[in-house]
Amino acid sequence: MDVIIAVSPPAIIAAKQASSTIPIVMAFWGGEGLVESGVIASLARPGGNVTGVSMLAEDLEPKRLEYLLQALPRARIVGVLDPSHGDSYGDLRAVADRSGVQLRLVTVGQASDAYVRAFDALKEARVEGLVVPSSPRLFQDSRQIIDLATARHIPAIYEWPDMAEFGGLMAYGPTFAELNARVASFVQRILNGASPAVLAIEQPSKFELVVNLRTAKALGFTFPQSLLLRADRVIGG
């Protein structure tokens, strides 16, 4: 085996534990703690057999809330779907506090109907909008989340632009195309003889705001014109 490509922190850590010699390319590390976890020594000089892409996932959460509040300027209660990873969402809370908005964190349990229960709790809390944060679990279950948000008439913003194409109302984040191109570049350089120990960790440089007018219509929702003009892509327009 010449190179291992690992997606998400659990897979990257498992690959690192399995081999300290085979080059490992992160097809993205989605949160904080990359250096603290021991996977790399530093972003500029990883120092071991792991390099690749760090996605800035948690750094983008406040921006997603800001865009959601631009779409919902009268909202006063916003939900956060928490995949049980213990994040305090301090950056989100700071944006909410500045905007005079209350955050309602709703944890997704492990039961088979966990998402239904979570959305029941969101409705009970009378949330006017929803942030679906960066999470491998929430990404894996994004179709179910999008369907429930639409059925319960909760405007939501998601992590990946593709989620708006799948029917989500809004999404803001890096594109798969750019991340995949960066991963391919790492693999090519390693196969040509470069050591992952000296290949600096890269971060995405392109982020897209995508809005879905078809979903907005299903929700009985109208985007402010100012946000439509700011969007990189408008689906259903």
Buried (B, 14 or more C-beta within 10 A) or exposed (E): EEBBBBBBBEBBBEBBEEEEEBBBBBBBBBBBEBBEBEBBEEBEBBBBBBBBBBBBBBBBBBBBBBBBBBBBEEBBBBBBBBBEEEBEBEBBBEBBEEBEBBBBBBBBEEEEEBBBBBBBBBEEBEBBBBBBBBBBEBBEBBEBBBEBBBEBEBBBBBBBBBBBEBBBBBBBBBBEEBBEEBBEBBBEBBEEEBBBBEBEBBBBEEBBBBBBBEBBEBBEBEBEEEBBEEBEBBBEE
